[in-house]
């Protein structure tokens, strides 16, 4: 089989190896593929590995040899799966590869917003502790997680892992899908659901108005779940005391982005999934998907 990785740089910037895949195919690796190069690179391929490139029905029609698409992620909204099914193209993904990493990052954001480690480090490096009259100082209030309420929207693998960590901190866990009051009662609300047409921008001013005053919002799921302007307004007014955001609706963002420009909002560049160990899982699972397809199997098949 003639296979290409279309946008592999974020998964493997050079610290890992794609070589295990070569046992099952002739492999070409591209760090990135711009939209206007997709057909040129795909037209003679039997299969592709793709992360974020949009694989539409028109692209499929222009690449009649294509028989296999493996998404190097869990979400596959960048592939027209209905069109693939109609054309007999197999589509697979990598389910649950980043569960532990995303849960860890969600709590990294939570802890930064409650303990302000980065701010205190910058303060001491600026000399504030040298000039302090006491053995310690408190220029930004700290907040204890024990006894707080953690609301979780989306109770799949990641949501369950986050709940487990929250309970270890002594938090009360509210599952949004089970408890209509989870929004009003939660000190921290964290999103772990897929993005659909039905829930796009459901975290908006109306939703936020029902949240607890001074609550914290965490989003490591999909940027399109929130209305960025409404969240930024809630942060400025104090309705939300802070937000930790790893995903934006447009990536990379277009300047000025309302969340990046809001002081009490921590924004990381979609890195929750990115530990080296997790990226190795992506390569291992992708290789397994290819091996299964070549041998007639349906491992991690969507269609």
C-alpha positions in Angstrom: 0.0 0.0 0.0 1.0 3.5 -0.7 0.4 5.6 2.4 1.1 9.2 3.5 1.0 11.0 6.8 -0.4 14.4 5.8 0.2 16.5 8.9 2.4 14.6 11.3 4.6 17.3 12.9 2.5 17.9 16.1 2.6 14.2 16.8 6.2 13.6 15.9 8.4 16.7 15.6 11.4 14.4 15.5 11.6 12.8 18.9 9.7 9.7 17.9 9.7 7.3 14.9 7.1 6.4 12.2 9.2 3.4 11.2 6.9 0.7 12.6 4.3 1.7 9.9 6.8 0.9 7.2 6.4 -2.8 7.8 2.9 -2.6 6.2 3.2 0.1 3.5 5.3 2.4 1.5 5.2 5.5 3.7 5.6 9.2 3.0 5.7 11.7 5.9 4.6 15.3 5.6 4.9 17.7 8.5 2.0 19.7 7.2 -0.2 19.7 4.1 -1.9 23.0 3.0 -5.4 22.7 1.6 -4.3 23.4 -1.9 -1.8 20.6 -1.8 -4.1 17.8 -0.6 -5.3 16.4 -3.9 -1.8 16.6 -5.4 -0.4 14.6 -2.5 -3.3 12.2 -2.2 -4.3 11.4 -5.8 -2.2 8.2 -6.0 -2.5 7.1 -2.4 -4.2 4.0 -1.1 -4.5 5.5 2.4 -3.7 8.4 4.6 -3.1 9.3 8.2 -4.5 12.7 9.0 -4.9 14.8 12.1 -6.5 18.2 11.2 -6.6 18.3 7.4 -10.2 18.5 6.1 -11.0 15.4 4.1 -14.2 16.3 2.2 -16.3 14.4 -0.3 -14.7 16.5 -3.1 -11.2 15.5 -1.9 -12.3 11.8 -1.9 -13.8 12.1 -5.4 -10.4 13.5 -6.7 -8.6 10.6 -5.1 -10.3 7.5 -6.5 -7.5 5.1 -5.2 -8.2 6.0 -1.6 -9.3 3.1 0.5 -8.2 3.9 4.0 -8.2 6.9 6.3 -6.9 6.8 9.8 -7.4 9.9 12.0 -4.5 10.3 14.4 -6.8 11.6 17.1 -10.0 10.6 18.8 -12.2 13.2 17.2 -12.9 12.7 13.5 -15.1 15.7 12.6 -12.5 16.7 10.0 -13.4 13.7 7.8 -16.7 13.4 6.0 -17.5 9.9 7.3 -20.8 9.6 5.4 -19.0 10.4 2.1 -16.3 7.8 3.0 -18.9 5.2 3.7 -20.7 5.8 0.4 -17.4 5.4 -1.4 -16.3 2.3 0.5 -13.4 4.0 2.2 -12.5 2.7 5.6 -12.1 5.3 8.4 -10.5 4.5 11.8 -9.5 6.7 14.7 -7.5 6.5 18.0 -10.0 6.2 20.8 -9.0 7.1 24.4 -5.3 7.6 23.8 -5.1 10.9 25.7 -7.4 10.2 28.7 -4.8 10.5 31.4 -3.0 13.4 29.7 -6.1 15.6 29.2 -7.3 14.9 32.7 -3.9 15.9 34.1 -3.9 19.1 32.0 -7.4 20.0 33.2 -6.2 19.8 36.8 -3.0 21.7 35.9 -5.2 24.6 34.8 -7.4 24.2 37.9 -4.4 24.3 40.2 -2.9 27.3 38.4 -6.1 29.2 38.9 -6.4 28.2 42.6 -2.7 28.3 43.6 -1.3 30.9 41.1 2.1 29.1 41.0 3.2 31.0 37.8 2.3 34.4 39.3 4.1 33.7 42.6 7.2 32.4 40.7 7.2 35.6 38.6 6.8 37.7 41.8 9.7 36.1 43.6 11.9 36.3 40.5 11.0 40.0 40.4 12.4 40.4 43.9 9.2 40.7 45.9 10.2 38.1 48.5 13.6 39.8 49.1 11.8 43.0 50.1 9.1 41.3 52.2 8.8 42.2 55.9 7.4 38.7 56.8 8.5 35.1 56.1 5.7 34.9 53.4 3.2 37.1 51.6 -0.1 36.7 49.9 -0.6 39.0 47.0 -3.0 36.7 45.2 -5.5 34.7 47.4 -5.2 30.9 47.3 -8.2 28.6 47.2 -8.6 25.1 48.7 -10.0 22.4 46.4 -11.0 20.2 49.3 -14.8 20.7 49.9 -15.3 22.5 46.6 -17.8 21.2 44.0 -16.5 20.1 40.6 -19.1 20.0 37.7 -18.2 17.8 34.8 -19.8 18.1 31.3 -19.2 14.9 29.4 -18.7 11.7 31.4 -16.7 9.6 29.0 -13.2 8.2 29.7 -11.8 11.7 30.3 -14.7 12.9 32.4 -14.5 9.8 34.6 -10.7 10.3 35.1 -11.2 13.9 36.0 -13.9 12.9 38.5 -11.5 10.4 40.1 -8.8 13.0 40.5 -11.3 15.5 41.9 -12.5 13.0 44.5 -8.8 12.5 45.5 -8.6 16.2 46.2 -11.7 15.9 48.4 -14.0 17.5 45.9 -17.7 16.8 45.5 -18.3 15.8 41.9 -21.5 16.8 40.0 -22.1 15.1 36.6 -23.9 17.6 34.4 -25.8 15.0 32.4 -27.3 13.5 35.6 -27.9 16.7 37.7 -29.6 19.7 36.3 -28.3 21.7 39.3 -24.7 20.9 38.6 -24.3 24.3 36.8 -25.7 26.3 39.7 -23.8 24.4 42.4 -20.3 23.9 40.8 -17.4 26.0 42.0 -15.5 24.7 39.0 -17.1 23.5 35.7 -14.9 21.5 33.3 -15.9 20.4 29.8 -15.1 17.0 28.4 -17.7 16.4 25.7 -17.5 16.2 21.9 -18.5 19.2 19.8 -21.8 18.7 17.9 -24.2 20.9 16.0 -26.5 20.8 19.0 -24.0 21.9 21.7 -22.0 24.5 19.7 -21.4 27.6 21.9 -23.7 26.3 24.5 -21.5 27.9 27.2 -22.9 31.4 26.4 -24.2 34.3 28.5 -27.5 32.5 29.2 -25.7 29.4 30.5 -23.2 31.4 32.4 -26.0 33.4 34.1 -27.1 30.2 35.8 -23.6 29.4 37.1 -22.4 30.0 40.6 -21.0 33.5 41.1 -17.2 33.4 41.0 -17.1 30.0 39.4 -14.1 28.8 37.3 -14.6 27.4 33.8 -12.2 24.8 32.3 -12.2 23.8 28.6 -9.8 21.1 27.4 -12.4 19.6 24.9 -13.3 21.7 21.9 -13.1 25.5 21.5 -16.5 25.6 19.7 -18.3 24.6 22.9 -18.1 28.1 24.3 -19.0 31.6 23.1 -15.6 33.2 23.6 -17.0 36.8 23.7 -19.6 35.8 26.4 -17.0 34.0 28.5 -14.6 37.0 28.2 -17.4 39.3 29.3 -18.2 37.1 32.3 -14.5 37.1 33.3 -14.3 40.9 33.1 -17.5 41.3 35.1 -16.4 38.9 37.8 -19.3 36.5 37.2 -16.6 34.0 36.4 -13.5 34.4 38.6 -11.2 32.6 36.1 -11.0 30.3 33.2 -8.5 27.7 32.0 -8.6 27.2 28.2 -6.6 24.7 26.1 -8.7 24.9 22.9 -10.1 27.7 20.8 -12.7 27.8 18.1 -10.1 28.9 15.5 -6.6 27.3 15.8 -4.2 29.0 15.4 -6.1 32.0 16.8 -6.8 35.2 14.9 -5.6 38.3 16.7 -7.1 39.7 18.9 -8.7 36.7 20.5 -11.1 37.6 23.3 -9.9 34.9 25.7 -6.2 35.4 25.1 -6.7 39.1 25.7 -8.5 38.6 29.1 -6.2 38.8 32.1 -7.9 36.2 34.4 -8.0 33.6 31.6 -5.2 31.1 31.2 -4.8 29.9 27.7 -2.5 27.1 26.6 -2.0 26.2 22.9 -4.0 22.9 22.6 -1.3 20.9 24.4 -3.4 18.8 26.8 -2.9 15.7 24.7 0.8 16.2 23.9 3.0 14.4 26.4 5.6 12.3 24.6 4.2 9.1 26.1 0.8 10.0 24.7 2.1 10.8 21.2 3.8 7.4 21.2 0.4 5.9 21.8 -0.9 7.7 18.7 1.8 6.1 16.6 1.3 2.7 18.1 -2.5 2.8 17.7 -2.2 4.2 14.2 0.2 1.4 13.2 -2.2 -1.1 14.7 -5.1 0.4 12.7 -3.1 0.0 9.5 -2.0 -3.6 10.3 -5.6 -4.5 11.0 -6.9 -2.9 7.7 -4.2 -4.7 5.7 -5.1 -8.0 7.2 -8.8 -7.5 6.7 -9.7 -6.4 10.2 -11.7 -3.5 11.5 -9.7 -2.3 14.5 -11.0 1.2 15.7 -13.2 1.5 12.6 -15.7 4.2 12.5 -17.0 3.2 9.0 
